[in-house]
Amino acid sequence: MNNKALAAMSGGVDSSVAAYLAKQRGFDCTGVTIKMFGDDIENTDAESVALRLGIAHHVFDFTAEFAEQVIGRFAEAYQRGQTPNPCVDCNRYLKFEKLFSQAEKLGIDHIVTGHYAKTEYDETKGRYLLKKAADPGKDQSYVLYLMTQEQLKRTVFPLGELFKHEVRAIAAKQGFANAAKPDSQDICFVRDGDYAGFIERYTGKTYEGGDFVDVFGNVLGRHKGIIRYTIGQRRGLGLASKNPLYVKSKNIGDNTVTLCENEALFTKSLEAGGFNWIACEKAENPVRVKAKVRYNQKEQWAKAEQISENTVHIEFDEPQRAIAKGQAAVLYDGDTVVGGGTIC
């Protein structure tokens, strides 16, 4: 492979330092900023850093792909009653699949990103591994579980061994204008945090109110549209009750939202589809792992068993709270990502 690399530069401090460190390691970098939607980017910071590094900088317009593969999937999942993770789709379809495709056209073999994660080649297994970052508070391995062997082979994660404060210190020392720039929060294309309002504007649809019901089907009150609720939600239900109530499930067919008390939110098992094994080709037998079912959760002990070509059954040692369809279930062996899939 050649030493040429496309350095994804969002204008944030992480991707800027990643590009700098890649260049320090001897990569011949070209900076690229991805335009994903509307007026989502400000080229100033990325261009400023690229100029300071003495590397070329380009903008790739991926707005059509982002609309189809990220925003479209996000809206469709909510309409099916799921709780999607658009960062997983963005990484899969844009930051890796699409960006690698562009790199190949330019004769560039590597991609550099500011993700907090690590890669490693296991000679015994003959496989590339995805591993947690050194900084547990910034680790992003959970949203990268769909990476392929070829992508892991050709991706450079310069921030994997660093803590956030070290990254900011490097940026400040290099005189980057974005050294103190705040981290982006929540879902980038829903700037006001109103997911339901965004989906209604995006789809042009309105979602009628329906019944809140308990686990026995008794009507408790009226909800304001099924897309406005997520599994485990307590706030904003607008119901008075003796004990706190939470969203347990959503039924698109009859437009009901089932509520329950906290204890009923716990379950011990799930099935994850579209499963991608990283640490092995596939699991011939049940494997003992730790698993997490949302980004900020600590991994929990479980047994994972492949039950079909692309589906894995996960049985936890202890019941887990508010497992939501559409979220990712990611398996770990220590710091190594074993694989992951979408909770179905």
GILIN-V611464 format. One record per backbone hydrogen bond with DSSP energy under -1.0 kcal/mol. CO is the residue of the C=O (numbers start at 1). NH is the residue of the N-H. Records with the same first field share a line. If there is no record, write none. Layout:
# GILIN-V611464
CO->NH ; NH
This chain:
# GILIN-V611464
3->28
4->110
5->30
6->112
7->32
12->16
13->17
14->18
15->19
16->20
17->21
18->22
19->23
20->24
21->25
22->27
23->26
27->29
28->5
30->7
31->58
32->9
33->60
35->62
37->40
43->47
44->48
45->49
46->50
47->51
48->52
49->53
50->55
56->31
58->33
60->35
62->66
63->67
64->68
65->69
66->70 ; 71
67->72
70->74
71->75
72->76
73->77
74->78
75->79
76->80
77->82
78->81
85->88
86->90
87->91
88->92
89->93
90->94 ; 95
92->97
93->98
94->99
96->100
97->101
98->102
99->103
100->104
101->105
102->106
103->108
104->107
110->6
111->156
112->8
115->117
116->140
118->131
120->129
122->126 ; 127
127->122
129->120
130->337
131->118
135->138 ; 139
140->143
141->144
144->147
148->152
149->153
150->154
154->111
156->113
157->160
159->162
160->134
163->167
164->168
165->169
166->170
167->171
168->172
169->173
170->174
171->176
172->175
176->179
178->181
187->190
190->193
193->195
194->198
195->199
196->200
197->201
198->202
199->203
200->204
210->223
211->257
212->220 ; 221
213->259
214->217
218->214
221->212
225->228
226->229
230->233
233->247
246->260
247->232
249->258
251->256
256->251
257->213
258->248 ; 249
260->246
261->264
262->265
263->266
265->322
267->320
268->316
270->314
271->344
272->312
273->342
276->340
287->304
289->302
290->332
291->300
292->330
294->297
300->291
301->317
302->289
303->315
304->287
305->313
310->275
311->307 ; 308
312->272
313->305
314->270
315->303
320->267
324->327
325->83
327->343
329->341
330->292
331->338 ; 339
332->290
333->336
335->132
336->333
338->278 ; 279
339->331
340->276
341->329
342->273
343->326
